[in-house]
């Protein structure tokens, strides 16, 4: 494939010869894109347009663009680690056509001024940015943010990016947000049971001499939140769950008809607590990695659709921040460029299941099917990803456009590569590299690809 520039308005883009994978099945087709939308979906080899820019998708899967329900984009307050420009470039390289920006910035996104600033910063990004706002003012857990004002401005996702210990406040948040079409998201954890500990409680944390968070910390908080969702009848999302019993609680709640969804971070489908026993701070996670039984339960939860979404959990930190003792270093992974490859290449997860958790259901949950995860039919917005399911690569060899270096995957060989990403009809990634419009972003990230 030739490296493309993003097409100007009125130019045609042709994705030729790929296998479209959707909920309804698979089919081989040529996809013609014009003016930001899918103009036609034709049998392979039948599309002819001599002036079109061509992405040769032969041997590849074409899917609706991926949608990430958890990304920290750096701005404002953490520009040393990441900017919206570099984060969206990383997202595009990872196949995401839209990301849900977490509001735990400095200052937090809890009012219209911060919302306007995020949208200005995102205007020139490489993928769409969906704004989430805080549940409570200043993320202080005391009083609600102006949910109605924020909803009127288009916000549909509310989260303090962590636990919300006050059940009464959660009840009011659900009651207010529900009629506004909003989702209230919490990460279930119980502070007085080690909810901020560096490791999961168990034999590994004891051997390391570190305080641990027992699985009960998450389970009790998840059960309480589900109880409030049952009481209100409103939509609740449990963010980045990690424990076997939490998966069971979500499964039972869904069977009962409670409007609850859940997500898991991609790394939790791969790592367990024992992987961190060398005190590598790149393996300090939020929530902490648990044992092999918990990992197996999470994989099962993804496969049987108990867990709705796999998220990147992208959490950039400055390089020096990880150069601390394990229990003092901030948790988190810079994950936008590797998330999809890890999930699509997971030996225990099918391609269709991975796409369901990375694109189709996240788009529905975020109300963003027009930005990714939608159907591939004429007239639909052209937000697409092309995936080579058998193209090995490493982050170290390819280089990274994210400014953040906090990833344990720099030298891990990935078996799946995002070869092209189309956002609003424009090819922003081709042949696994950013298109020519990426020069500015690449300059911003220069020197950060060790």
Phi, psi and omega in degrees: 000138177280148176288129187255157164263161177292130183290146175281166179304137179091346177275154183258140175241133181240122172261109193251132165082008182274170176257113178286130176243119179227176176300327185278354179136198182238150176199148174269138184197160165260136180244122177258130183242132179214134177054041173083359182231161175285117182274322180201155173232110191238160174304148183304136176085357183263347180277131181226119175204102186298338182264358184286145166282136188244129166253113180281107183258017180304130180080004183245163173264136172249130181222164172299147183304146180282150181232122182261126181269005176207103174222130168264124188258003173092312184263143349276156170106340182228036184296340177295332182262327186194153171236166178300322181297312182287326179294317180290329174295316177298319179298316179298317177298332179273003177092002181274128174262350176206143176228144177268110184282124180286146187267012181273053178270185178231101003283162179294154177276092181230010179206172189294328180298316179293325177297316179297322179295317178300316182293326175295315181296328184274352188301325181257020185285172182269356172209171178287145177243121177260129184273131166255151177238161182287152174288318184242151180301131180058017183056030185271350178072022184251313181217154184291146168293167178287077187301319182295316178299316181293321177294320177300331179272004174107000180283134179233002183229126184234127182202144171266007177057048180168192180292155170232095191289332184278105182297326178294320178292321176297320178300314180295322179298315178296320180294322179285314188287327184305305180295343178273002183079019186263157173249134175257125184243133176226146168266116186287120176199150181245114188302316184284358173248031175080031184297350177241016183293157184282338183226162169286143180288132180166195184297324182291314180296324178294318179296326180279348181074031182243146174296144183238157174261116178290154177302332179299332177303315179283318185298315181296318180292321178296317179297320179295316180295319177298322177298321178291322177296321176299317182296319185269336185072019183254170186279127179237139174241130175261116191268127171054060179285161188217353191241149182305311184295329178294319176301317180296321179295318179294318180299316180292321179297319179294319178298329179281346181095010177287140183277079182231141174232169182210155176228163174222146176281144184305320183298333180286349173271358185239310187263156169232174185301325182296337178293339182263007187285000172268009177064027175285114185293343175293347179254015170275122189238163175230112354292169181292152174295141181251204188269181185296327178295318178295316179300317179298321179294323178294317178297317176299319179297323175292316184293325180263011174070014170296316175271123188278326189219142167257127184248159176287326187065023186309116184224085181288141175226153176300150184306318184291341183293333179273352180273053182225166173305151188308314185281355177255340181288145179291145178282164171122158184229141169278107200232359187296327184280342186246345188304306184295320180298320179295318184284315180293335178264006182292132185293341184251012182230127180286163179300315181297318179295319178298316180293325177299321183273341181260339187227299193295307182283322174303321178298319178294315181298322181275357184063040190231033181298339178282348181254347181169162176074003183274189180278153179257086183219155177305137180095343181278151175304141184269085173238104194222158176226141176248129188236124171265111186280000180217061179223094183295146177198162173231152179296324181296320181286318182285328188088159184238142175265345174293141175288339185280140180251000188278072176227138175274006189251014188303324183247009176287131176281121176268143179262350182238130179241136168283110182267336178208145174227129180244121181241121180051039176085358181252135175282108179262342173227135174215141183051038176075012181226153175298146178285179192298338178290357183274002186304315182296316180295318179299323179294322179298325184266003183304137179086358182249032184236035183301000000 
